[in-house]
């Protein structure tokens, strides 16, 4: 089992920045990949960014060049630096971890609101 605790959401004006953090605990030795998803009201949950154990990363086209995912393996923590935020980035952001058995674990979600 892996437990995830997220932090860092909030309200920001368009063009602003936020940094999300997600700390993993429990069977962290089995983690294969970490990432972030988001779900806006009335929409399906979508992938934002991911990072594998080997360091390879992927981003949704809508956030490329604005968001950066990183990982501190010593702290079992994944981060999402979000710059130049826009109203369309407003959503609940969920941390995701996948282990070697392809089991997915989810954080509790953190609200990001971009509004003037």
Order of alpha helices (4+ residues) and beta strands (2+ residues): beta-beta-beta-beta-beta-beta-beta-beta-beta-beta-beta
